[in-house]
Amino acid sequence: DAEISAVQAEIDELEAELADSKIPELTAEAEEIEAEIDEKEEQMDDLDGRLNELQLQRQYAEETIEDLEESVETAQEKKADARDVIREKEAEIEDREEELEAKREGVEELEAELKELKAERSDLQATLREAKSERDEKRDEVDKIESKLESLRDSVERLSWEIDELESAVGEYDPEEIPDHDEVEAE
């Protein structure tokens, strides 16, 4: 028990020293510091979480920027292609306009030629009407002449027949002995 008493006395002495010393004060400070450290670690964890979140947002933003840059590049390429197409179409339009102008001039020339042809046709129709009228008149004249000729042929044929009849009735005669028609009528 002497040993226990000695150890107990030693403990009491140490506690008295501790009570007089700055250890309780330092322990309290250490506890405060540990609490601050815990708080700072929590803040660090919060900041790490926030940092991770911001890094993810940054990564997403960078990816979005890359996508947008690609979209812009694609749009610029499309714009350049569209400009090329526009230039081609404008050149094509210009060619078509020149072709159209040439066609218009051709149409104007054809219209002028058509107008001349219509005038010529009108003149030819008038000439044709005149020619038909003249032809009809000539036909009428020919018909009259043919009719007269037919009538004269009939008369010649009839007279020829009468002469033949008279010759057969009279017999042989001397033409000088036959009186003229005027003499016969005068008698």
C-alpha positions in Angstrom: 0.0 0.0 0.0 2.9 2.2 0.4 3.4 2.1 -3.3 -0.2 3.0 -4.0 0.1 5.8 -1.5 3.3 7.0 -3.2 1.6 6.8 -6.7 -1.5 8.6 -5.3 0.7 11.3 -3.8 2.5 11.6 -7.1 -0.9 12.0 -8.9 -2.1 14.6 -6.4 1.1 16.5 -6.8 0.8 16.4 -10.6 -2.8 17.5 -10.4 -1.8 20.4 -8.1 0.9 21.3 -10.6 -1.6 21.0 -13.4 -4.1 23.1 -11.6 -1.4 25.8 -11.1 -0.1 25.5 -14.6 -1.4 26.7 -17.9 -2.3 23.3 -19.2 -6.0 23.6 -18.6 -6.0 26.9 -20.4 -3.9 25.4 -23.2 -6.2 22.4 -23.3 -9.2 24.6 -23.7 -7.4 26.6 -26.4 -6.4 23.3 -28.1 -10.1 22.2 -28.0 -11.1 25.5 -29.5 -8.5 25.2 -32.1 -9.6 21.6 -32.9 -13.2 22.9 -33.2 -12.0 25.6 -35.5 -10.0 23.0 -37.5 -13.1 20.8 -37.7 -15.1 23.9 -38.8 -12.4 24.8 -41.4 -12.3 21.2 -42.6 -16.1 21.3 -43.1 -15.7 24.6 -44.9 -12.9 22.9 -47.0 -15.2 20.0 -47.7 -17.9 22.5 -48.7 -15.4 24.4 -50.8 -14.1 21.2 -52.4 -17.7 20.2 -53.2 -18.3 23.7 -54.6 -15.0 23.5 -56.5 -15.9 20.2 -58.0 -19.3 21.6 -58.9 -17.7 24.6 -60.5 -15.1 22.5 -62.3 -18.0 20.4 -63.7 -19.8 23.6 -64.7 -16.5 24.9 -66.2 -16.0 21.6 -68.1 -19.6 21.7 -69.3 -19.2 25.3 -70.3 -15.9 24.5 -72.1 -17.6 21.6 -74.0 -20.5 23.9 -74.8 -18.0 26.5 -76.1 -16.3 23.9 -78.2 -19.7 22.8 -79.6 -20.6 26.4 -80.2 -17.2 27.0 -81.9 -17.8 23.9 -84.1 -21.4 25.2 -84.8 -20.0 28.6 -85.7 -17.3 27.1 -87.9 -20.0 24.9 -89.6 -22.2 27.9 -89.9 -19.4 29.9 -91.4 -18.6 27.1 -93.9 -22.3 26.9 -94.8 -22.3 30.7 -95.1 -19.3 30.5 -97.4 -20.9 27.7 -99.4 -24.2 29.6 -99.5 -22.3 32.7 -100.8 -20.7 30.5 -103.5 -24.1 29.2 -104.4 -25.5 32.7 -104.5 -22.6 33.8 -106.7 -23.3 30.9 -109.0 -27.0 31.6 -109.0 -26.4 35.3 -109.7 -24.1 34.4 -112.6 -26.8 32.0 -113.8 -29.5 34.7 -113.5 -27.3 37.1 -115.4 -26.8 34.5 -118.2 -30.6 33.8 -118.2 -31.3 37.6 -118.3 -28.9 38.0 -121.3 -30.6 35.0 -122.9 -34.0 36.4 -122.2 -33.0 39.8 -123.7 -31.7 38.0 -126.8 -35.0 36.1 -127.0 -37.0 39.3 -126.6 -35.0 40.9 -129.4 -35.6 37.8 -131.5 -39.3 37.9 -130.7 -39.4 41.6 -131.6 -37.6 40.8 -134.9 -40.0 37.9 -135.5 -43.0 40.2 -134.7 -41.7 42.8 -137.2 -41.2 40.1 -139.8 -44.6 38.6 -139.0 -46.1 42.1 -139.4 -44.4 42.4 -142.8 -45.6 38.9 -143.8 -49.1 39.8 -142.8 -49.0 42.9 -144.9 -47.5 40.9 -147.8 -50.2 38.2 -147.2 -52.9 40.9 -147.2 -51.4 42.3 -150.5 -51.3 38.8 -151.9 -54.9 38.2 -150.8 -55.9 41.4 -152.5 -53.9 40.4 -155.6 -55.4 36.9 -155.5 -59.0 38.3 -155.2 -58.2 40.6 -158.2 -56.7 37.6 -160.1 -59.7 35.4 -159.2 -62.1 38.2 -160.2 -60.2 38.6 -163.5 -60.1 34.8 -163.9 -63.8 34.7 -163.3 -64.4 37.4 -165.9 -62.1 35.6 -168.4 -64.0 32.4 -167.7 -67.3 34.2 -168.3 -65.8 35.6 -171.5 -64.5 32.1 -172.5 -67.8 30.5 -171.6 -69.6 33.1 -173.7 -67.1 32.6 -176.5 -67.4 28.8 -176.2 -71.1 29.1 -176.2 -71.0 31.4 -179.2 -68.5 29.0 -180.8 -70.8 26.1 -180.1 -73.6 28.0 -181.5 -71.6 28.9 -184.6 -70.5 25.3 -184.9 -74.1 24.3 -184.7 -74.9 26.9 -187.3 -72.0 25.8 -189.5 -73.1 22.2 -189.1 -76.7 23.1 -189.8 -75.7 25.2 -192.8 -73.4 22.5 -194.0 -76.3 20.1 -193.7 -78.6 22.5 -195.5 -75.9 23.0 -198.2 -75.7 19.2 -198.6 -79.5 19.0 -198.8 -79.7 21.9 -201.2 -76.9 20.4 -203.3 -78.7 17.1 -203.4 -81.9 18.8 -204.2 -80.4 21.1 -206.9 -77.9 18.8 -208.2 -74.8 20.1 -210.1 -74.8 23.8 -210.3 -72.6 26.7 -211.3 -71.9 28.8 -208.3 -71.9 31.9 -210.5 -75.5 31.2 -211.6 -76.7 31.3 -208.0 -78.0 34.7 -207.1 -76.6 36.5 -204.1 -78.5 36.5 -200.9 -79.2 40.2 -201.3 -80.7 39.7 -204.7 -82.9 36.9 -203.5 -84.2 39.2 -200.7 -84.7 42.0 -203.0 -87.0 39.9 -205.3 
